[in-house]
Amino acid sequence: WLMACAFGMAASYALGLMTHFLPLAKVGVLALIAMLVTMVCRFYRVGPPGSLFFVMAAAIGAYTPGTVEEIPLRVGLLTMGALLASLIAFVYSLQVLRLQPADAVPPLQPPTFDFVVFDSVVIGAFVGLALAIAQALQLDRPYWVPVSCLAVIQGVSLRAVWNRQLQRVLGTAIGMLFAWWLLSLPLDAWRIALLVILLVFVIESLVVRHYGLAVIFITPLTILLAEAATLGHAPLAELIASRFIDTLLGCVVGLVGGICLHSARFRTLFGNPMRRLIPRQPPS
């Protein structure tokens, strides 16, 4: 499964990098990635964050400046990182198995059309819509809009969607202040790498306890990952403000998508026509 995730991450990032040179395809490709990856994650009952980081990789790639010749190098570097992570997890798993026996793998629940197909199509559509709105508003490199939308719309209930929206907006606001302070420090490549390590450690420790607290540290992490090569080229206040606007817009679109996703009327209106597209199985 880790190798599959590594491949999916590399493929998502590669597609995102390619769409940087095909601006008209960005919305469709990102929506398709969100839809397909969400389908796979839901089919195999992958827990949170699900498809979030695959879409984040694609979105960051779509707005990363560069040349066509640099695509293989960048995809290769990301693939090496993903494979290294898989290797570390594999070695760690072997160590854990030496100390305690493996738990039995529970059988997967039977996939349903609504959970796997319909929800994924709606999520992909709203992720694409979020990016389309951001592009229509001519936001500067709005990679964070569809990511914020996806993070909110994935709530398991309408209450969870609303709570996630509030936590993400408040966490991002505080995280922006934290990021402002971090980015005002004298940073070089080694210090940025150290900051990324520390932030990832804190995020992994907090995300299972409180999503809002984790977002405070996710915000500077994503800025460092996406903007590391261009830090100092633009006013810091402008960068922080634009990321907050991106988050706010994405959360609003995600909230609307969550309301639709958990609306029985919406599901009936659009779900039934989608079911008719599926060929009926012949009687056995």
Backbone hydrogen bonds, N-H to C=O, Kabsch-Sander energy under -0.5 kcal/mol:
donor,donor_aa,acceptor,acceptor_aa,energy
5,C,1,W,-2.4
6,A,2,L,-2.4
7,F,3,M,-2.5
8,G,4,A,-2.7
9,M,5,C,-2.7
10,A,6,A,-2.3
11,A,7,F,-2.9
12,S,8,G,-2.5
13,Y,9,M,-2.4
14,A,10,A,-2.5
15,L,11,A,-2.5
16,G,12,S,-2.2
17,L,13,Y,-2.6
18,M,14,A,-2.1
19,T,15,L,-2.0
20,H,16,G,-0.7
20,H,17,L,-0.8
21,F,18,M,-1.5
22,L,19,T,-1.2
25,A,22,L,-2.1
26,K,22,L,-0.6
26,K,23,P,-1.1
29,V,25,A,-2.7
30,L,26,K,-2.5
31,A,27,V,-2.3
32,L,28,G,-2.3
33,I,29,V,-2.6
34,A,30,L,-2.5
35,M,31,A,-2.3
36,L,32,L,-2.9
37,V,33,I,-2.7
38,T,34,A,-1.8
39,M,35,M,-2.1
40,V,36,L,-2.2
41,C,37,V,-2.7
42,R,38,T,-2.5
43,F,39,M,-2.6
44,Y,40,V,-2.2
45,R,42,R,-0.8
46,V,41,C,-3.5
50,G,47,G,-1.8
52,L,49,P,-1.9
55,V,51,S,-2.1
56,M,52,L,-2.4
57,A,53,F,-2.2
58,A,54,F,-2.0
59,A,55,V,-2.8
60,I,56,M,-2.8
61,G,57,A,-2.2
62,A,58,A,-2.1
63,Y,59,A,-1.0
63,Y,60,I,-0.7
64,T,61,G,-1.3
70,E,67,T,-1.0
71,I,68,V,-1.4
74,R,70,E,-2.4
75,V,71,I,-2.8
76,G,72,P,-2.4
77,L,73,L,-2.4
78,L,74,R,-2.3
79,T,75,V,-2.6
80,M,76,G,-2.5
81,G,77,L,-2.1
82,A,78,L,-2.5
83,L,79,T,-2.8
84,L,80,M,-2.3
85,A,81,G,-2.2
86,S,82,A,-2.1
87,L,83,L,-2.5
88,I,84,L,-2.6
89,A,85,A,-2.5
90,F,86,S,-2.3
91,V,87,L,-2.6
92,Y,88,I,-2.5
93,S,89,A,-2.3
94,L,90,F,-2.1
95,Q,91,V,-1.9
96,V,92,Y,-2.4
97,L,93,S,-2.5
98,R,94,L,-1.2
99,L,95,Q,-0.8
99,L,96,V,-0.9
100,Q,96,V,-2.1
116,V,112,T,-2.4
117,V,112,T,-0.6
117,V,113,F,-1.6
118,F,113,F,-2.4
119,D,114,D,-2.4
121,V,117,V,-2.5
122,V,118,F,-2.4
123,I,119,D,-2.8
124,G,120,S,-2.7
125,A,121,V,-2.3
126,F,122,V,-2.3
127,V,123,I,-2.2
128,G,124,G,-2.3
129,L,125,A,-2.4
130,A,126,F,-2.5
131,L,127,V,-1.8
132,A,128,G,-2.4
133,I,129,L,-2.6
134,A,130,A,-2.1
135,Q,131,L,-2.5
136,A,132,A,-2.4
137,L,133,I,-2.1
138,Q,135,Q,-1.1
139,L,134,A,-2.3
141,R,139,L,-0.7
143,Y,141,R,-1.5
145,V,142,P,-1.2
147,V,143,Y,-0.9
148,S,144,W,-2.3
149,C,145,V,-2.2
150,L,146,P,-2.4
151,A,147,V,-2.3
152,V,148,S,-1.7
153,I,149,C,-2.6
154,Q,150,L,-1.3
155,G,152,V,-1.5
161,V,157,S,-2.5
162,W,158,L,-2.4
163,N,159,R,-2.9
164,R,160,A,-2.6
165,Q,161,V,-2.1
166,L,162,W,-2.3
167,Q,163,N,-2.9
168,R,164,R,-2.8
169,V,165,Q,-2.5
170,L,166,L,-2.7
171,G,167,Q,-2.7
172,T,168,R,-2.4
173,A,169,V,-2.3
174,I,170,L,-2.3
175,G,171,G,-2.7
176,M,172,T,-2.6
177,L,173,A,-1.3
178,F,174,I,-2.1
179,A,175,G,-3.0
180,W,176,M,-2.6
181,W,177,L,-1.9
182,L,178,F,-2.5
183,L,179,A,-3.1
184,S,180,W,-1.0
185,L,182,L,-1.4
187,L,185,L,-0.9
192,I,188,D,-2.5
193,A,189,A,-2.1
194,L,190,W,-2.2
195,L,191,R,-2.5
196,V,192,I,-2.5
197,I,193,A,-2.1
198,L,194,L,-2.3
199,L,195,L,-2.9
200,V,196,V,-2.6
201,F,197,I,-2.1
202,V,198,L,-2.2
203,I,199,L,-2.8
204,E,200,V,-2.7
205,S,201,F,-1.5
206,L,202,V,-1.8
207,V,203,I,-3.1
209,R,206,L,-1.9
210,H,206,L,-3.0
214,A,210,H,-1.8
215,V,211,Y,-2.1
216,I,212,G,-1.0
217,F,213,L,-0.7
217,F,214,A,-1.0
218,I,214,A,-2.1
219,T,215,V,-2.2
221,L,217,F,-1.5
222,T,218,I,-2.7
223,I,219,T,-1.8
224,L,220,P,-2.4
225,L,221,L,-2.6
226,A,222,T,-2.6
227,E,223,I,-2.6
228,A,224,L,-1.0
230,T,227,E,-1.2
231,L,227,E,-0.8
231,L,228,A,-0.7
233,H,230,T,-2.3
239,L,235,P,-1.9
240,I,236,L,-2.5
241,A,237,A,-2.4
242,S,238,E,-2.3
243,R,239,L,-1.9
244,F,240,I,-1.8
245,I,241,A,-2.3
246,D,242,S,-2.3
247,T,243,R,-2.2
248,L,244,F,-2.6
249,L,245,I,-2.6
250,G,246,D,-2.5
251,C,247,T,-2.5
252,V,248,L,-1.9
253,V,249,L,-2.3
254,G,250,G,-2.6
255,L,251,C,-2.4
256,V,252,V,-2.2
257,G,253,V,-2.6
258,G,254,G,-2.5
259,I,255,L,-2.3
260,C,256,V,-2.2
261,L,257,G,-2.8
262,H,258,G,-1.8
263,S,260,C,-1.5
264,A,262,H,-0.6
267,R,263,S,-2.3
268,T,264,A,-2.1
269,L,265,R,-2.6
270,F,266,F,-2.4
271,G,267,R,-2.0
272,N,268,T,-1.1
274,M,270,F,-1.2
275,R,271,G,-2.1
276,R,272,N,-1.5
277,L,273,P,-0.6
277,L,274,M,-1.0
278,I,275,R,-1.4
